[in-house]
């Protein structure tokens, strides 16, 4: 059949039975009809939930997953552009708008590409297949004779084609997402797998980017929350007499123990928050920081859960002549330490609430805000505006709830900008984590039994962190959920008898939250540190010890590549060095949650003999997350993991007294500075035919143990308590 264009109008098409059919409707949609049209679908089983193509052939991708500075906006655009066969510059990504984007779950757990991106890929494949089928049916051509190039369906034999703009531009697909729609062959990818420069960087480096902290709404007023003097103190009295003298001051909103000042400028709100007089009750319910781990051991255990069970560890411990090795590890309470304090704006108008927030969980935030205020969820819209980083549930949602509560009370657009003391003092925290380990090791290096126990706060039903304003104002709220912190306690090694147990605790000192690699970091720190201890007890090189007990070809290949990349040589006796600076190397490995991304690292560390200060000089990383979408973006993620987690491992430790957090600034909660940032060498293993796995967290999981193992190699001292502050290193060296 010749390639002839139909003489009929192709402004639209008839949809029947969820499939596209070439039958065209003439004319544009009128204003009255447009007003009657339903809101855009956000259904996850509809192509229109994820994609739109306008009259010029420009593609809009609707992503429920959001870019926290991780580069997924660029990756999502790559995925859609390649699957639809359109140029990347014709793709725009809209993120985290509850009125426009599907609920793809919270942006966490390294699931954005693995789950969210694959939904978008499947939607794009469904759309492409339907548009090709539309042309085939309309032109009487065999579908197999058609292909797509630059957003145009064309015959493979050549000739003029039919553009997406002509076929569907400006109209809905009205198509069910087909989970069986044929994806492109990876060998045909033109954009996926290429190091595409991140789309957000030019505006960020030139100062044109609009962060949440820069965002404005016409007519907005400013607010500051006056925080209690103790975590759970009650507000007894307040007096704003002096605040009334401040130009631009509007007044106070008080609900229960929640007190906020309102003003017409940010500076006036700051001044008012510092001027208002308050009286609070006393409260000293936090544990003694010096006895934190005694507190954790003493907390009521709600229940025990076996997270991994192989063989009979109790019997394995009785193996004749086996050496019993035991150790306990602990991981400090961390705050997120976001460089820019949280910010949000909310507007309440005509019974509907709109919230602009840097929340990485806008759909969840919508549910929580509607619950707090007693509003129907459909009357609340949350819109993502990128903030200055997060990697976990920091103060963004609480600032958004502040703004929502105050906008509802005043009927005005309200901007709430947290201060540094708000962010450090009141965002939820990564909970303290404690571990006990025991193993039986034979004289030939055989591990006969392995037992691990973790003490962590219990998990309420809902995956949410209590909104701080709801708690203070005594409004409806959810119980806090600390995240999937039990993951990765299970080990990848082929020990014959293994028992890994979680002790779920009834309480924890602060509102628990996810912080990058929650639980997986803590658990892998303990697991991989103890593996090194067993290797030392058996007199076997740490790399060789792991390879002996690993029955996973991808894991073995990764460790062999790591050895080559790092120039690994078998380690001799630890800590036998002279001089003021001792140097060591440490190894760590993880198969994330035992089901996905593989990472192996080697850390080169120096330790000052006289002070105990440890400095990480270089990290070698080999990373296998299956199919790579953007190798440049992936390297960004790996480097960020290393730098942030080196900071958490060496420096970060929340300080508090019996009443409140005392780490309220960068002096009392120091983070890694530029001179101490390690060099990072990376080797990526790309597997185009495999499913892409997550990369936002796995590298962080292996950093603390690699540093601990390197310090041992350098000094002969075992560091089992994060952070590895100089005083701890000195004490460990003296003990060794």
Residue pairs with C-beta under 8 A, 6 or more apart in sequence:
1 139
1 140
1 141
3 139
3 155
3 159
3 160
3 161
4 139
5 160
5 162
6 22
6 24
6 138
6 139
8 24
9 24
9 25
9 26
9 27
10 24
10 162
10 166
10 167
11 24
11 25
11 26
11 27
11 28
12 24
12 25
12 26
12 171
13 20
13 21
13 22
13 23
13 24
13 25
13 134
13 167
13 168
13 171
14 21
14 23
14 24
14 25
15 21
15 172
15 173
15 174
15 175
18 174
18 175
18 176
19 130
19 133
19 175
20 130
20 131
20 133
20 134
20 168
20 173
20 175
21 134
21 137
22 134
22 135
22 137
22 138
22 139
29 37
39 99
40 48
40 99
40 100
41 48
41 49
42 49
42 62
42 98
42 99
42 100
42 101
42 102
42 103
43 49
43 102
44 102
44 103
44 104
44 119
44 177
45 176
45 177
46 173
46 174
46 175
46 176
46 177
47 123
47 126
47 127
47 130
47 173
47 175
47 176
47 177
48 172
48 173
48 174
48 175
49 62
49 101
49 102
49 123
49 177
50 61
50 62
50 63
50 102
50 119
50 120
50 123
50 124
50 177
51 59
51 60
51 61
51 62
51 80
51 84
51 120
51 123
51 124
51 127
51 173
52 59
52 60
52 62
52 172
53 59
53 60
53 127
53 164
53 165
53 168
53 169
53 170
54 60
54 165
54 169
54 170
55 165
55 169
55 170
56 165
56 169
57 86
57 90
57 151
57 163
57 164
57 165
57 169
58 90
58 91
58 92
59 80
59 81
59 84
59 86
59 90
59 91
59 92
59 151
59 164
60 91
60 92
60 93
60 94
61 76
61 77
61 80
61 91
61 92
61 93
61 94
61 120
62 94
62 97
62 100
62 101
62 102
63 72
63 73
63 76
63 93
63 94
63 95
63 96
63 101
63 104
63 116
63 120
64 95
64 96
64 101
64 102
64 103
64 104
64 105
64 116
64 362
64 363
65 72
65 76
65 95
65 96
65 104
65 105
65 107
65 111
65 112
65 116
65 117
66 72
66 95
66 96
66 107
66 360
66 362
66 384
66 386
67 73
67 74
67 95
67 200
67 386
68 107
68 360
68 386
68 387
68 389
68 390
68 391
69 386
69 389
70 112
70 633
70 636
70 637
70 640
70 696
71 198
71 200
71 630
71 633
71 636
71 637
72 107
72 112
72 113
72 116
72 117
72 633
73 93
73 95
73 198
73 199
73 200
74 196
74 197
74 198
74 199
74 200
74 630
74 633
75 113
75 117
75 629
75 630
75 633
76 93
76 113
76 116
76 117
76 120
77 88
77 91
77 92
77 93
77 199
78 88
78 191
78 192
78 194
78 196
78 629
78 630
79 113
79 117
79 120
79 121
79 124
79 192
79 629
80 91
80 93
80 120
80 121
80 124
81 87
81 88
81 90
81 91
81 191
82 184
82 189
82 190
82 191
82 192
83 121
83 124
83 125
83 128
83 183
83 184
84 124
84 127
84 128
84 148
84 151
84 164
85 128
85 147
85 148
85 149
85 150
85 151
85 184
86 150
86 151
86 164
87 150
87 151
88 191
88 196
90 151
94 100
94 101
95 101
95 384
96 107
96 359
96 360
96 362
96 363
96 382
96 383
96 384
97 362
97 381
97 382
97 383
97 384
98 362
98 363
98 366
98 380
98 381
98 382
98 383
99 381
99 383
102 119
103 363
104 115
104 116
104 119
105 111
105 115
105 116
105 363
106 360
106 361
106 363
106 364
106 463
107 116
107 360
107 361
108 360
108 361
108 392
108 393
108 483
108 514
109 484
109 694
109 697
110 592
110 596
110 597
110 693
110 694
110 695
110 696
110 697
110 698
111 694
112 694
112 696
113 629
113 692
113 693
113 694
113 695
114 596
114 691
114 692
114 693
114 694
117 629
117 692
118 691
118 692
119 177
121 183
122 177
122 178
122 179
122 181
122 183
123 177
125 178
125 181
125 182
125 183
125 184
126 175
126 176
126 177
126 178
126 181
127 173
127 175
128 148
129 178
129 181
129 182
130 173
130 175
131 148
131 153
131 164
131 167
131 168
132 143
132 146
132 147
132 148
132 153
133 143
134 167
135 141
135 146
135 153
135 161
135 162
135 167
136 142
136 143
136 145
136 146
141 155
145 155
145 156
145 157
146 153
146 154
146 155
146 156
147 153
147 154
147 155
147 156
148 154
149 161
151 163
151 164
151 165
152 161
152 162
152 163
152 164
153 161
153 162
153 163
153 164
153 167
154 160
154 161
154 162
155 161
163 169
186 192
186 193
186 627
186 688
186 689
187 688
189 688
192 627
192 629
192 630
193 627
193 628
193 629
193 630
193 631
193 686
193 688
194 630
194 631
195 630
195 631
195 632
195 633
196 630
196 632
196 633
197 632
198 632
198 633
198 636
200 209
200 386
202 208
203 209
209 386
210 385
211 340
211 358
211 385
211 386
211 387
211 388
212 343
212 344
212 356
212 357
212 358
212 385
212 386
212 387
212 388
212 396
213 340
213 343
213 387
213 388
213 417
215 343
215 345
215 356
215 385
216 345
216 415
217 345
217 347
217 356
217 413
217 415
218 413
219 412
219 413
220 345
220 347
220 412
220 413
220 414
220 415
221 250
221 262
221 263
221 264
221 410
221 412
221 413
221 414
221 415
222 262
222 263
222 264
222 265
222 266
222 268
222 269
222 414
222 415
222 416
222 417
223 253
223 260
223 261
223 262
223 263
223 269
223 402
223 403
223 406
223 414
223 415
223 416
224 260
224 261
224 269
224 270
224 272
224 273
224 416
224 417
224 419
225 258
225 259
225 260
225 273
225 402
225 416
225 422
225 469
226 238
226 259
226 260
226 261
226 273
226 276
226 278
227 421
227 422
227 425
227 426
228 234
228 235
228 257
228 280
228 472
229 278
229 280
229 659
229 660
230 280
230 281
230 282
230 283
230 284
230 659
230 660
231 283
231 285
231 286
231 510
231 659
231 660
231 661
232 283
232 285
233 257
233 280
233 281
233 282
233 283
233 659
234 257
234 280
234 281
234 283
235 254
235 256
235 257
235 258
235 259
235 278
235 279
235 280
236 279
236 280
236 281
237 278
237 279
238 252
238 254
238 259
238 276
238 277
238 278
238 279
239 276
239 277
239 278
240 249
240 251
240 252
240 261
240 272
240 275
240 276
240 277
241 277
242 275
242 276
242 277
243 249
243 252
243 261
243 271
243 272
243 275
243 276
246 263
246 268
246 271
246 272
246 275
247 268
248 263
248 264
248 265
248 267
248 268
249 261
249 262
249 263
249 268
249 271
249 272
250 261
250 262
250 263
250 264
251 261
251 262
252 259
252 260
252 261
252 262
252 276
253 259
253 260
253 262
253 405
253 406
253 409
253 410
254 260
255 405
255 409
255 472
255 473
255 474
255 475
256 472
256 473
256 474
257 472
257 473
257 474
258 405
258 469
258 472
258 473
259 276
259 278
260 402
260 406
261 269
261 272
261 273
261 276
262 269
262 406
262 410
262 414
263 269
263 271
263 272
266 415
266 417
270 419
282 659
283 659
284 658
284 659
285 658
285 659
286 509
286 656
286 657
286 658
286 659
286 660
287 295
287 509
287 658
288 295
288 658
289 655
289 656
289 657
292 333
292 432
292 509
293 330
293 432
293 434
295 509
296 330
296 432
296 434
296 455
296 505
297 434
297 455
299 455
299 505
299 506
299 507
299 508
300 505
300 506
300 507
301 455
301 503
301 504
301 505
301 506
302 458
302 504
302 505
302 506
303 458
303 504
304 501
304 502
304 503
304 504
305 486
305 501
305 502
305 504
306 499
306 500
306 501
307 486
307 489
307 490
307 500
307 501
307 502
308 489
308 490
308 491
308 498
308 499
308 500
309 498
309 499
309 500
310 495
310 496
310 497
310 498
310 499
311 449
311 496
311 497
311 498
312 497
313 449
313 450
313 451
313 497
313 498
313 499
314 449
314 499
315 449
315 497
316 440
316 448
316 449
316 496
316 497
317 324
317 438
317 440
317 448
317 449
317 451
318 440
319 440
319 442
319 448
319 449
321 442
321 443
322 440
322 441
322 442
322 448
322 449
323 440
323 441
323 442
323 443
323 537
324 438
324 439
324 440
325 437
325 438
325 439
325 440
325 441
325 530
325 533
325 534
325 537
326 436
326 437
326 438
326 439
327 437
327 529
327 530
327 533
327 718
327 720
328 434
328 435
328 436
328 437
328 720
329 434
329 435
329 437
329 525
329 526
329 529
329 530
329 720
329 721
330 432
330 433
330 434
330 435
330 720
330 721
330 722
331 432
331 433
331 434
331 521
331 522
331 525
331 526
331 704
331 722
332 432
332 652
332 653
332 654
332 721
332 722
332 723
333 429
333 430
333 431
333 432
333 509
333 510
333 653
333 654
333 656
334 429
334 430
334 515
334 648
334 652
334 653
334 654
335 423
335 424
335 427
335 429
335 430
335 515
335 652
335 654
335 661
335 663
335 669
336 390
336 391
336 392
336 394
336 395
336 423
336 427
336 513
336 515
337 424
337 652
337 669
337 671
338 387
338 388
338 389
338 390
338 394
338 395
338 423
338 427
339 388
339 389
340 387
340 388
340 389
341 395
341 417
341 418
341 419
341 420
341 422
341 423
342 358
342 387
342 394
342 395
342 396
342 398
342 399
342 418
342 422
342 423
342 427
343 358
343 387
343 399
343 415
343 416
343 417
343 418
344 355
344 356
344 357
344 358
344 396
344 399
344 400
344 402
344 403
344 404
344 415
344 416
345 355
345 356
345 403
345 413
345 414
345 415
345 416
346 353
346 354
346 355
346 356
346 400
346 403
346 404
346 406
346 407
346 408
346 413
346 414
347 353
347 354
347 407
347 412
347 413
347 414
348 404
348 407
348 408
348 410
348 411
348 412
349 411
351 379
352 379
352 380
352 381
353 369
353 373
353 375
353 379
353 380
353 381
353 404
353 407
353 408
354 380
354 381
354 382
354 383
355 365
355 366
355 369
355 380
355 381
355 382
355 383
355 400
355 403
355 404
356 383
356 385
357 365
357 382
357 383
357 384
357 385
357 396
357 397
357 399
357 400
357 403
358 384
358 385
358 386
358 387
358 388
358 390
358 396
359 365
359 382
359 384
359 396
359 397
359 400
360 384
360 390
360 393
360 396
361 393
361 397
362 382
362 383
362 384
363 382
364 463
364 464
365 382
365 397
365 400
365 401
366 377
366 380
366 381
366 382
367 377
367 464
368 397
368 401
368 464
368 467
368 470
368 477
368 478
369 375
369 380
369 382
369 400
369 401
369 404
369 467
370 376
370 377
370 379
370 380
371 476
371 477
371 478
372 401
372 404
372 405
372 467
372 469
372 470
372 475
372 476
372 477
373 380
373 404
373 405
373 408
373 475
374 476
380 404
382 400
387 396
390 396
391 515
391 516
391 644
391 696
392 430
392 513
392 514
392 515
392 516
392 518
393 428
393 465
393 513
393 514
394 423
394 427
394 428
394 513
395 418
395 422
395 423
395 426
395 427
395 468
397 465
397 467
398 426
398 427
398 467
398 468
398 469
399 416
399 417
399 418
401 467
401 468
401 469
401 470
402 416
402 468
402 469
403 414
403 415
403 416
405 469
405 473
405 475
406 414
406 416
407 413
407 414
418 426
420 664
420 665
420 666
421 664
421 665
424 661
424 663
424 664
424 665
424 669
425 660
425 661
425 663
425 664
426 468
426 661
427 513
428 465
428 466
428 480
428 510
428 511
428 512
428 513
429 509
429 510
429 511
429 512
429 513
429 515
429 654
430 512
430 513
430 514
430 515
430 518
431 456
431 457
431 482
431 485
431 508
431 509
431 510
431 512
432 508
432 509
433 454
433 455
433 456
433 485
433 519
433 522
433 523
434 454
434 455
435 452
435 453
435 454
435 455
435 522
435 523
435 526
436 452
436 453
437 450
437 451
437 452
437 453
437 526
437 530
438 449
438 450
438 451
439 447
439 449
439 450
439 451
439 530
439 534
440 447
440 448
440 449
441 447
441 448
441 534
441 537
441 538
442 448
444 538
445 535
445 538
445 539
445 540
445 545
445 548
447 493
447 495
447 496
447 534
447 549
448 495
448 496
448 497
449 495
449 496
449 497
449 498
450 491
450 493
450 495
450 497
450 498
450 499
451 498
451 499
451 500
451 501
452 489
452 491
452 499
452 500
452 501
452 526
452 527
452 530
453 500
453 501
453 502
453 503
454 486
454 489
454 500
454 501
454 502
454 503
454 522
454 523
454 526
455 503
455 505
456 482
456 485
456 486
456 502
456 503
456 504
456 505
456 519
457 482
457 504
457 505
457 507
457 508
457 512
458 504
458 505
458 506
459 481
459 482
459 504
460 478
460 479
460 480
460 481
461 479
462 478
462 479
462 481
463 481
463 483
464 478
464 479
464 480
464 481
465 480
465 481
465 511
465 512
465 513
466 477
466 478
466 479
466 480
466 511
467 477
467 478
468 511
469 475
470 476
470 477
471 477
480 511
480 512
480 513
481 512
482 508
482 512
482 513
482 514
482 518
483 512
483 513
483 514
483 518
483 519
484 518
484 519
485 518
485 519
485 520
485 522
485 523
486 502
486 519
486 523
487 519
487 520
487 523
487 593
488 519
488 520
488 523
488 524
488 527
488 590
488 592
488 593
488 594
488 701
489 500
489 502
489 519
489 523
489 527
490 498
490 500
490 594
491 498
491 500
491 527
491 531
492 550
492 552
492 555
492 589
492 590
492 591
492 594
493 531
493 546
493 549
493 550
494 549
494 550
494 551
495 549
509 656
510 661
516 641
516 644
516 645
516 696
516 697
516 700
517 641
517 645
517 697
517 698
517 700
517 701
520 590
520 592
520 593
520 697
520 698
520 700
520 701
521 645
521 648
521 697
521 700
521 701
521 703
521 704
524 588
524 590
524 701
524 702
524 704
524 705
525 701
525 704
525 705
525 708
525 722
526 705
527 705
528 588
528 589
528 590
528 702
528 705
528 706
528 709
529 704
529 705
529 708
529 709
529 718
529 720
531 542
531 545
531 546
532 542
532 586
532 587
532 705
532 708
532 709
532 712
533 718
534 545
535 541
535 542
535 544
535 545
535 546
536 542
536 574
536 712
538 545
540 548
541 570
541 571
542 571
542 586
542 587
542 709
543 559
543 563
543 568
543 570
543 587
544 570
546 559
546 587
546 589
547 556
547 559
547 560
550 556
550 559
552 591
554 598
554 624
555 589
555 591
555 598
557 624
557 685
558 589
558 598
558 599
558 600
558 622
558 624
558 685
559 589
559 600
559 622
561 600
561 622
561 683
561 685
562 568
562 587
562 600
562 601
562 602
562 620
562 622
562 683
565 602
565 620
565 622
565 681
565 683
566 585
566 602
566 620
566 681
568 585
568 587
568 602
571 585
571 713
573 716
574 584
574 712
574 713
574 714
574 715
574 716
575 582
575 712
575 713
575 714
575 715
575 716
575 717
575 736
576 716
577 583
577 714
579 609
580 608
580 609
580 610
581 606
581 607
581 608
581 609
582 606
582 607
582 609
582 714
582 715
583 604
583 605
583 606
583 607
583 714
584 604
584 605
584 607
584 710
584 711
584 712
584 713
584 714
584 715
585 602
585 603
585 604
585 605
585 710
585 713
586 602
586 603
586 605
586 705
586 706
586 707
586 708
586 709
586 710
586 711
586 712
586 713
587 600
587 601
587 602
587 706
587 709
588 600
588 601
588 603
588 702
588 703
588 705
588 706
588 709
589 598
589 599
589 600
589 601
589 702
590 598
590 599
590 600
590 698
590 701
590 702
591 597
591 598
592 598
592 599
592 693
592 694
592 697
592 698
592 701
596 625
596 626
596 693
596 694
596 698
597 623
597 624
597 625
597 626
597 693
597 694
597 695
597 698
598 623
598 624
598 625
598 685
598 698
599 621
599 622
599 623
599 624
599 698
599 699
599 701
599 702
600 621
600 622
600 702
601 619
601 620
601 621
601 622
601 642
601 699
601 702
601 703
601 706
602 619
602 620
602 706
603 616
603 618
603 619
603 620
603 678
603 703
603 706
603 707
603 709
603 710
604 616
604 617
604 618
604 619
604 678
604 710
605 614
605 615
605 616
605 617
605 707
605 710
605 711
605 713
605 714
606 614
606 615
606 617
606 714
607 613
607 614
607 615
607 711
607 714
607 715
607 729
608 614
608 615
608 726
609 733
611 726
611 730
612 725
612 726
612 727
612 728
612 729
612 730
612 733
613 726
613 729
614 650
614 707
614 711
614 724
614 726
614 729
615 676
616 646
616 650
616 676
616 678
616 707
616 710
617 678
617 679
618 678
618 679
618 680
618 681
619 642
619 646
619 678
619 679
619 680
619 681
619 703
619 706
620 681
621 638
621 642
621 680
621 681
621 682
621 683
621 699
622 682
622 683
622 685
623 634
623 638
623 682
623 683
623 684
623 685
623 695
623 698
623 699
624 684
624 685
624 687
625 634
625 692
625 693
625 694
625 695
625 698
626 687
626 690
626 691
626 692
626 693
627 686
627 687
627 688
627 689
627 690
627 691
627 692
628 634
628 684
628 686
628 688
628 692
629 692
631 684
631 686
634 684
634 695
635 682
635 684
637 695
637 696
637 699
638 680
638 682
638 695
638 699
639 680
639 682
641 696
641 697
641 698
641 699
641 700
641 703
642 678
642 680
642 699
642 700
642 703
643 672
643 677
643 678
643 680
644 672
644 700
645 699
645 700
645 703
645 704
646 672
646 676
646 677
646 678
646 703
646 707
647 671
647 672
648 704
648 722
648 723
649 703
649 704
649 707
649 708
649 722
649 723
649 724
650 672
650 676
650 707
650 723
650 724
650 725
651 670
651 671
651 672
651 723
651 725
652 669
652 670
652 671
652 723
653 669
653 723
653 725
654 661
654 663
654 669
655 661
655 662
655 663
655 668
655 669
656 662
656 663
662 668
663 669
704 722
707 719
707 724
708 718
708 719
708 720
708 724
711 717
711 719
711 724
711 729
711 732
712 718
712 719
715 729
715 732
715 733
715 736
716 733
716 736
717 729
717 732
717 733
717 735
717 736
718 732
718 736
719 728
719 729
719 732
721 728
